[in-house]
Amino acid sequence: MVNIRICPKCKKPTLRTATNVSGGIAPNLYECRDKKCGYIGSFYVEIDSEDYKLDQDENSLE
């Protein structure tokens, strides 16, 4: 079971850790790699990879 981080704005697993220049005082920032989204923030959604795949399969049926 592997957990993945989901962007709260575009709902894609394209988050990466952004540079934290505060020296550990502030929370980590995460940046969405999707150019259309542009999310940068400390909040993310963590989901099991199997659940994410099931959700994608259900959405493709609609």
PyMOL Python script that loads the backbone (N, CA, C, O; Angstrom):
from pymol import cmd

cmd.read_pdbstr("""\
ATOM      1  N   MET A   1       0.846  -1.175   0.000  1.00  0.00           N
ATOM      2  CA  MET A   1       0.000   0.000   0.000  1.00  0.00           C
ATOM      3  C   MET A   1       0.894   1.241   0.000  1.00  0.00           C
ATOM      4  O   MET A   1       1.707   1.435   0.904  1.00  0.00           O
ATOM      5  N   VAL A   2       0.732   2.068  -1.018  1.00  0.00           N
ATOM      6  CA  VAL A   2       1.521   3.283  -1.170  1.00  0.00           C
ATOM      7  C   VAL A   2       0.576   4.475  -1.168  1.00  0.00           C
ATOM      8  O   VAL A   2      -0.415   4.492  -1.897  1.00  0.00           O
ATOM      9  N   ASN A   3       0.887   5.468  -0.348  1.00  0.00           N
ATOM     10  CA  ASN A   3       0.089   6.684  -0.321  1.00  0.00           C
ATOM     11  C   ASN A   3       0.666   7.699  -1.296  1.00  0.00           C
ATOM     12  O   ASN A   3       1.883   7.848  -1.406  1.00  0.00           O
ATOM     13  N   ILE A   4      -0.215   8.393  -1.998  1.00  0.00           N
ATOM     14  CA  ILE A   4       0.214   9.434  -2.916  1.00  0.00           C
ATOM     15  C   ILE A   4      -0.436  10.750  -2.515  1.00  0.00           C
ATOM     16  O   ILE A   4      -1.509  10.766  -1.914  1.00  0.00           O
ATOM     17  N   ARG A   5       0.221  11.848  -2.852  1.00  0.00           N
ATOM     18  CA  ARG A   5      -0.285  13.184  -2.541  1.00  0.00           C
ATOM     19  C   ARG A   5      -1.045  13.731  -3.742  1.00  0.00           C
ATOM     20  O   ARG A   5      -0.549  13.725  -4.869  1.00  0.00           O
ATOM     21  N   ILE A   6      -2.250  14.199  -3.478  1.00  0.00           N
ATOM     22  CA  ILE A   6      -3.123  14.723  -4.516  1.00  0.00           C
ATOM     23  C   ILE A   6      -3.231  16.235  -4.336  1.00  0.00           C
ATOM     24  O   ILE A   6      -3.378  16.732  -3.219  1.00  0.00           O
ATOM     25  N   CYS A   7      -3.156  16.952  -5.445  1.00  0.00           N
ATOM     26  CA  CYS A   7      -3.328  18.404  -5.412  1.00  0.00           C
ATOM     27  C   CYS A   7      -4.778  18.721  -5.038  1.00  0.00           C
ATOM     28  O   CYS A   7      -5.694  18.170  -5.648  1.00  0.00           O
ATOM     29  N   PRO A   8      -5.012  19.595  -4.050  1.00  0.00           N
ATOM     30  CA  PRO A   8      -6.387  19.908  -3.651  1.00  0.00           C
ATOM     31  C   PRO A   8      -7.129  20.769  -4.677  1.00  0.00           C
ATOM     32  O   PRO A   8      -8.355  20.874  -4.621  1.00  0.00           O
ATOM     33  N   LYS A   9      -6.409  21.378  -5.598  1.00  0.00           N
ATOM     34  CA  LYS A   9      -7.044  22.261  -6.584  1.00  0.00           C
ATOM     35  C   LYS A   9      -7.462  21.500  -7.847  1.00  0.00           C
ATOM     36  O   LYS A   9      -8.612  21.597  -8.275  1.00  0.00           O
ATOM     37  N   CYS A  10      -6.530  20.743  -8.444  1.00  0.00           N
ATOM     38  CA  CYS A  10      -6.836  20.064  -9.714  1.00  0.00           C
ATOM     39  C   CYS A  10      -7.091  18.568  -9.551  1.00  0.00           C
ATOM     40  O   CYS A  10      -7.465  17.900 -10.515  1.00  0.00           O
ATOM     41  N   LYS A  11      -6.894  18.033  -8.348  1.00  0.00           N
ATOM     42  CA  LYS A  11      -7.151  16.619  -8.022  1.00  0.00           C
ATOM     43  C   LYS A  11      -6.248  15.653  -8.801  1.00  0.00           C
ATOM     44  O   LYS A  11      -6.657  14.529  -9.090  1.00  0.00           O
ATOM     45  N   LYS A  12      -5.028  16.079  -9.142  1.00  0.00           N
ATOM     46  CA  LYS A  12      -4.078  15.222  -9.847  1.00  0.00           C
ATOM     47  C   LYS A  12      -2.905  14.909  -8.927  1.00  0.00           C
ATOM     48  O   LYS A  12      -2.580  15.707  -8.048  1.00  0.00           O
ATOM     49  N   PRO A  13      -2.264  13.755  -9.119  1.00  0.00           N
ATOM     50  CA  PRO A  13      -1.112  13.393  -8.279  1.00  0.00           C
ATOM     51  C   PRO A  13       0.182  14.015  -8.794  1.00  0.00           C
ATOM     52  O   PRO A  13       1.141  13.303  -9.094  1.00  0.00           O
ATOM     53  N   THR A  14       0.209  15.331  -8.896  1.00  0.00           N
ATOM     54  CA  THR A  14       1.346  16.022  -9.497  1.00  0.00           C
ATOM     55  C   THR A  14       2.038  16.968  -8.523  1.00  0.00           C
ATOM     56  O   THR A  14       2.621  17.967  -8.944  1.00  0.00           O
ATOM     57  N   LEU A  15       1.981  16.669  -7.235  1.00  0.00           N
ATOM     58  CA  LEU A  15       2.605  17.543  -6.239  1.00  0.00           C
ATOM     59  C   LEU A  15       4.068  17.194  -6.028  1.00  0.00           C
ATOM     60  O   LEU A  15       4.467  16.032  -6.111  1.00  0.00           O
ATOM     61  N   ARG A  16       4.853  18.218  -5.755  1.00  0.00           N
ATOM     62  CA  ARG A  16       6.245  18.035  -5.347  1.00  0.00           C
ATOM     63  C   ARG A  16       6.520  19.039  -4.230  1.00  0.00           C
ATOM     64  O   ARG A  16       5.817  20.039  -4.091  1.00  0.00           O
ATOM     65  N   THR A  17       7.537  18.762  -3.449  1.00  0.00           N
ATOM     66  CA  THR A  17       7.898  19.655  -2.354  1.00  0.00           C
ATOM     67  C   THR A  17       8.562  20.891  -2.925  1.00  0.00           C
ATOM     68  O   THR A  17       9.530  20.794  -3.679  1.00  0.00           O
ATOM     69  N   ALA A  18       8.041  22.052  -2.564  1.00  0.00           N
ATOM     70  CA  ALA A  18       8.628  23.319  -3.000  1.00  0.00           C
ATOM     71  C   ALA A  18       9.768  23.680  -2.058  1.00  0.00           C
ATOM     72  O   ALA A  18       9.878  23.111  -0.972  1.00  0.00           O
ATOM     73  N   THR A  19      10.597  24.599  -2.453  1.00  0.00           N
ATOM     74  CA  THR A  19      11.729  25.027  -1.635  1.00  0.00           C
ATOM     75  C   THR A  19      11.236  25.769  -0.402  1.00  0.00           C
ATOM     76  O   THR A  19      10.421  26.687  -0.494  1.00  0.00           O
ATOM     77  N   ASN A  20      11.745  25.351   0.753  1.00  0.00           N
ATOM     78  CA  ASN A  20      11.401  25.998   2.014  1.00  0.00           C
ATOM     79  C   ASN A  20      12.619  26.791   2.476  1.00  0.00           C
ATOM     80  O   ASN A  20      13.619  26.209   2.896  1.00  0.00           O
ATOM     81  N   VAL A  21      12.537  28.102   2.400  1.00  0.00           N
ATOM     82  CA  VAL A  21      13.679  28.952   2.747  1.00  0.00           C
ATOM     83  C   VAL A  21      13.609  29.483   4.175  1.00  0.00           C
ATOM     84  O   VAL A  21      14.460  30.276   4.579  1.00  0.00           O
ATOM     85  N   SER A  22      12.616  29.062   4.939  1.00  0.00           N
ATOM     86  CA  SER A  22      12.448  29.590   6.290  1.00  0.00           C
ATOM     87  C   SER A  22      13.310  28.863   7.317  1.00  0.00           C
ATOM     88  O   SER A  22      13.334  29.258   8.483  1.00  0.00           O
ATOM     89  N   GLY A  23      13.998  27.837   6.923  1.00  0.00           N
ATOM     90  CA  GLY A  23      14.843  27.111   7.862  1.00  0.00           C
ATOM     91  C   GLY A  23      14.081  26.182   8.775  1.00  0.00           C
ATOM     92  O   GLY A  23      14.562  25.869   9.864  1.00  0.00           O
ATOM     93  N   GLY A  24      12.923  25.736   8.376  1.00  0.00           N
ATOM     94  CA  GLY A  24      12.156  24.776   9.159  1.00  0.00           C
ATOM     95  C   GLY A  24      11.150  25.406  10.108  1.00  0.00           C
ATOM     96  O   GLY A  24      10.465  24.689  10.837  1.00  0.00           O
ATOM     97  N   ILE A  25      11.045  26.724  10.116  1.00  0.00           N
ATOM     98  CA  ILE A  25      10.091  27.384  11.004  1.00  0.00           C
ATOM     99  C   ILE A  25       8.672  27.272  10.447  1.00  0.00           C
ATOM    100  O   ILE A  25       7.734  26.998  11.195  1.00  0.00           O
ATOM    101  N   ALA A  26       8.512  27.479   9.160  1.00  0.00           N
ATOM    102  CA  ALA A  26       7.204  27.411   8.504  1.00  0.00           C
ATOM    103  C   ALA A  26       6.955  25.983   8.018  1.00  0.00           C
ATOM    104  O   ALA A  26       7.901  25.214   7.846  1.00  0.00           O
ATOM    105  N   PRO A  27       5.690  25.625   7.796  1.00  0.00           N
ATOM    106  CA  PRO A  27       5.407  24.285   7.276  1.00  0.00           C
ATOM    107  C   PRO A  27       5.916  24.145   5.843  1.00  0.00           C
ATOM    108  O   PRO A  27       6.115  25.137   5.140  1.00  0.00           O
ATOM    109  N   ASN A  28       6.122  22.897   5.424  1.00  0.00           N
ATOM    110  CA  ASN A  28       6.559  22.648   4.052  1.00  0.00           C
ATOM    111  C   ASN A  28       5.515  23.127   3.062  1.00  0.00           C
ATOM    112  O   ASN A  28       4.315  23.052   3.327  1.00  0.00           O
ATOM    113  N   LEU A  29       5.970  23.614   1.930  1.00  0.00           N
ATOM    114  CA  LEU A  29       5.080  24.017   0.848  1.00  0.00           C
ATOM    115  C   LEU A  29       5.150  22.976  -0.252  1.00  0.00           C
ATOM    116  O   LEU A  29       6.196  22.375  -0.494  1.00  0.00           O
ATOM    117  N   TYR A  30       4.029  22.775  -0.910  1.00  0.00           N
ATOM    118  CA  TYR A  30       3.940  21.826  -2.012  1.00  0.00           C
ATOM    119  C   TYR A  30       3.497  22.582  -3.250  1.00  0.00           C
ATOM    120  O   TYR A  30       2.682  23.502  -3.180  1.00  0.00           O
ATOM    121  N   GLU A  31       4.047  22.177  -4.385  1.00  0.00           N
ATOM    122  CA  GLU A  31       3.779  22.843  -5.655  1.00  0.00           C
ATOM    123  C   GLU A  31       3.247  21.821  -6.650  1.00  0.00           C
ATOM    124  O   GLU A  31       3.807  20.734  -6.792  1.00  0.00           O
ATOM    125  N   CYS A  32       2.166  22.172  -7.337  1.00  0.00           N
ATOM    126  CA  CYS A  32       1.606  21.297  -8.362  1.00  0.00           C
ATOM    127  C   CYS A  32       2.406  21.491  -9.649  1.00  0.00           C
ATOM    128  O   CYS A  32       2.642  22.621 -10.076  1.00  0.00           O
ATOM    129  N   ARG A  33       2.819  20.386 -10.263  1.00  0.00           N
ATOM    130  CA  ARG A  33       3.606  20.451 -11.491  1.00  0.00           C
ATOM    131  C   ARG A  33       2.752  20.690 -12.726  1.00  0.00           C
ATOM    132  O   ARG A  33       3.289  20.925 -13.808  1.00  0.00           O
ATOM    133  N   ASP A  34       1.437  20.636 -12.585  1.00  0.00           N
ATOM    134  CA  ASP A  34       0.541  20.903 -13.719  1.00  0.00           C
ATOM    135  C   ASP A  34       0.571  22.404 -14.011  1.00  0.00           C
ATOM    136  O   ASP A  34       0.217  23.208 -13.149  1.00  0.00           O
ATOM    137  N   LYS A  35       0.984  22.779 -15.200  1.00  0.00           N
ATOM    138  CA  LYS A  35       1.144  24.197 -15.563  1.00  0.00           C
ATOM    139  C   LYS A  35      -0.183  24.953 -15.524  1.00  0.00           C
ATOM    140  O   LYS A  35      -0.190  26.147 -15.227  1.00  0.00           O
ATOM    141  N   LYS A  36      -1.298  24.299 -15.811  1.00  0.00           N
ATOM    142  CA  LYS A  36      -2.600  24.956 -15.802  1.00  0.00           C
ATOM    143  C   LYS A  36      -3.095  25.223 -14.386  1.00  0.00           C
ATOM    144  O   LYS A  36      -3.867  26.156 -14.166  1.00  0.00           O
ATOM    145  N   CYS A  37      -2.660  24.415 -13.427  1.00  0.00           N
ATOM    146  CA  CYS A  37      -3.136  24.518 -12.043  1.00  0.00           C
ATOM    147  C   CYS A  37      -2.397  25.618 -11.284  1.00  0.00           C
ATOM    148  O   CYS A  37      -3.005  26.604 -10.869  1.00  0.00           O
ATOM    149  N   GLY A  38      -1.100  25.452 -11.104  1.00  0.00           N
ATOM    150  CA  GLY A  38      -0.294  26.456 -10.436  1.00  0.00           C
ATOM    151  C   GLY A  38      -0.440  26.515  -8.923  1.00  0.00           C
ATOM    152  O   GLY A  38      -0.048  27.512  -8.317  1.00  0.00           O
ATOM    153  N   TYR A  39      -0.982  25.495  -8.301  1.00  0.00           N
ATOM    154  CA  TYR A  39      -1.174  25.500  -6.844  1.00  0.00           C
ATOM    155  C   TYR A  39       0.160  25.480  -6.110  1.00  0.00           C
ATOM    156  O   TYR A  39       1.052  24.702  -6.448  1.00  0.00           O
ATOM    157  N   ILE A  40       0.289  26.342  -5.104  1.00  0.00           N
ATOM    158  CA  ILE A  40       1.398  26.311  -4.157  1.00  0.00           C
ATOM    159  C   ILE A  40       0.787  26.527  -2.780  1.00  0.00           C
ATOM    160  O   ILE A  40       0.122  27.535  -2.541  1.00  0.00           O
ATOM    161  N   GLY A  41       1.014  25.576  -1.872  1.00  0.00           N
ATOM    162  CA  GLY A  41       0.465  25.701  -0.531  1.00  0.00           C
ATOM    163  C   GLY A  41       0.930  24.573   0.361  1.00  0.00           C
ATOM    164  O   GLY A  41       1.637  23.666  -0.076  1.00  0.00           O
ATOM    165  N   SER A  42       0.527  24.639   1.614  1.00  0.00           N
ATOM    166  CA  SER A  42       0.956  23.634   2.577  1.00  0.00           C
ATOM    167  C   SER A  42      -0.053  22.493   2.720  1.00  0.00           C
ATOM    168  O   SER A  42       0.240  21.501   3.387  1.00  0.00           O
ATOM    169  N   PHE A  43      -1.218  22.611   2.117  1.00  0.00           N
ATOM    170  CA  PHE A  43      -2.264  21.599   2.229  1.00  0.00           C
ATOM    171  C   PHE A  43      -2.217  20.648   1.036  1.00  0.00           C
ATOM    172  O   PHE A  43      -2.023  21.082  -0.099  1.00  0.00           O
ATOM    173  N   TYR A  44      -2.395  19.352   1.293  1.00  0.00           N
ATOM    174  CA  TYR A  44      -2.527  18.359   0.229  1.00  0.00           C
ATOM    175  C   TYR A  44      -3.433  17.250   0.721  1.00  0.00           C
ATOM    176  O   TYR A  44      -3.670  17.118   1.922  1.00  0.00           O
ATOM    177  N   VAL A  45      -3.937  16.458  -0.202  1.00  0.00           N
ATOM    178  CA  VAL A  45      -4.768  15.309   0.112  1.00  0.00           C
ATOM    179  C   VAL A  45      -3.914  14.064  -0.102  1.00  0.00           C
ATOM    180  O   VAL A  45      -3.282  13.914  -1.148  1.00  0.00           O
ATOM    181  N   GLU A  46      -3.895  13.174   0.885  1.00  0.00           N
ATOM    182  CA  GLU A  46      -3.136  11.937   0.759  1.00  0.00           C
ATOM    183  C   GLU A  46      -4.117  10.782   0.640  1.00  0.00           C
ATOM    184  O   GLU A  46      -5.044  10.661   1.440  1.00  0.00           O
ATOM    185  N   ILE A  47      -3.908   9.932  -0.364  1.00  0.00           N
ATOM    186  CA  ILE A  47      -4.831   8.840  -0.641  1.00  0.00           C
ATOM    187  C   ILE A  47      -4.027   7.596  -1.018  1.00  0.00           C
ATOM    188  O   ILE A  47      -2.919   7.697  -1.546  1.00  0.00           O
ATOM    189  N   ASP A  48      -4.585   6.452  -0.746  1.00  0.00           N
ATOM    190  CA  ASP A  48      -3.962   5.189  -1.126  1.00  0.00           C
ATOM    191  C   ASP A  48      -3.987   5.070  -2.648  1.00  0.00           C
ATOM    192  O   ASP A  48      -4.976   5.444  -3.279  1.00  0.00           O
ATOM    193  N   SER A  49      -2.926   4.560  -3.235  1.00  0.00           N
ATOM    194  CA  SER A  49      -2.822   4.477  -4.695  1.00  0.00           C
ATOM    195  C   SER A  49      -3.908   3.586  -5.296  1.00  0.00           C
ATOM    196  O   SER A  49      -4.373   3.847  -6.405  1.00  0.00           O
ATOM    197  N   GLU A  50      -4.314   2.551  -4.587  1.00  0.00           N
ATOM    198  CA  GLU A  50      -5.381   1.678  -5.082  1.00  0.00           C
ATOM    199  C   GLU A  50      -6.721   2.409  -5.106  1.00  0.00           C
ATOM    200  O   GLU A  50      -7.498   2.250  -6.048  1.00  0.00           O
ATOM    201  N   ASP A  51      -6.994   3.209  -4.078  1.00  0.00           N
ATOM    202  CA  ASP A  51      -8.232   3.993  -4.046  1.00  0.00           C
ATOM    203  C   ASP A  51      -8.241   5.039  -5.159  1.00  0.00           C
ATOM    204  O   ASP A  51      -9.278   5.302  -5.767  1.00  0.00           O
ATOM    205  N   TYR A  52      -7.081   5.631  -5.419  1.00  0.00           N
ATOM    206  CA  TYR A  52      -6.991   6.628  -6.485  1.00  0.00           C
ATOM    207  C   TYR A  52      -7.291   5.987  -7.839  1.00  0.00           C
ATOM    208  O   TYR A  52      -7.998   6.570  -8.661  1.00  0.00           O
ATOM    209  N   LYS A  53      -6.756   4.789  -8.070  1.00  0.00           N
ATOM    210  CA  LYS A  53      -6.993   4.083  -9.327  1.00  0.00           C
ATOM    211  C   LYS A  53      -8.474   3.739  -9.470  1.00  0.00           C
ATOM    212  O   LYS A  53      -9.036   3.890 -10.555  1.00  0.00           O
ATOM    213  N   LEU A  54      -9.112   3.283  -8.399  1.00  0.00           N
ATOM    214  CA  LEU A  54     -10.541   2.966  -8.439  1.00  0.00           C
ATOM    215  C   LEU A  54     -11.361   4.217  -8.753  1.00  0.00           C
ATOM    216  O   LEU A  54     -12.311   4.156  -9.533  1.00  0.00           O
ATOM    217  N   ASP A  55     -11.004   5.337  -8.157  1.00  0.00           N
ATOM    218  CA  ASP A  55     -11.714   6.582  -8.403  1.00  0.00           C
ATOM    219  C   ASP A  55     -11.570   7.017  -9.859  1.00  0.00           C
ATOM    220  O   ASP A  55     -12.539   7.471 -10.467  1.00  0.00           O
ATOM    221  N   GLN A  56     -10.380   6.883 -10.417  1.00  0.00           N
ATOM    222  CA  GLN A  56     -10.145   7.227 -11.812  1.00  0.00           C
ATOM    223  C   GLN A  56     -10.950   6.324 -12.749  1.00  0.00           C
ATOM    224  O   GLN A  56     -11.497   6.791 -13.749  1.00  0.00           O
ATOM    225  N   ASP A  57     -11.021   5.041 -12.426  1.00  0.00           N
ATOM    226  CA  ASP A  57     -11.787   4.098 -13.229  1.00  0.00           C
ATOM    227  C   ASP A  57     -13.279   4.433 -13.196  1.00  0.00           C
ATOM    228  O   ASP A  57     -13.953   4.367 -14.224  1.00  0.00           O
ATOM    229  N   GLU A  58     -13.798   4.792 -12.016  1.00  0.00           N
ATOM    230  CA  GLU A  58     -15.214   5.145 -11.886  1.00  0.00           C
ATOM    231  C   GLU A  58     -15.518   6.430 -12.651  1.00  0.00           C
ATOM    232  O   GLU A  58     -16.567   6.534 -13.287  1.00  0.00           O
ATOM    233  N   ASN A  59     -14.622   7.399 -12.599  1.00  0.00           N
ATOM    234  CA  ASN A  59     -14.850   8.667 -13.313  1.00  0.00           C
ATOM    235  C   ASN A  59     -14.764   8.490 -14.825  1.00  0.00           C
ATOM    236  O   ASN A  59     -15.409   9.233 -15.564  1.00  0.00           O
ATOM    237  N   SER A  60     -13.996   7.540 -15.293  1.00  0.00           N
ATOM    238  CA  SER A  60     -13.885   7.322 -16.743  1.00  0.00           C
ATOM    239  C   SER A  60     -15.145   6.667 -17.301  1.00  0.00           C
ATOM    240  O   SER A  60     -15.387   6.743 -18.506  1.00  0.00           O
ATOM    241  N   LEU A  61     -15.953   6.025 -16.455  1.00  0.00           N
ATOM    242  CA  LEU A  61     -17.181   5.389 -16.894  1.00  0.00           C
ATOM    243  C   LEU A  61     -18.302   6.394 -17.093  1.00  0.00           C
ATOM    244  O   LEU A  61     -19.259   6.115 -17.815  1.00  0.00           O
ATOM    245  N   GLU A  62     -18.202   7.548 -16.472  1.00  0.00           N
ATOM    246  CA  GLU A  62     -19.279   8.550 -16.552  1.00  0.00           C
ATOM    247  C   GLU A  62     -19.285   9.293 -17.856  1.00  0.00           C
ATOM    248  O   GLU A  62     -20.130  10.163 -18.067  1.00  0.00           O
TER     249      GLU A  62
END
""", "prot")
cmd.dss("prot")
cmd.show_as("cartoon", "prot")
cmd.util.cbc("prot")
cmd.orient("prot")
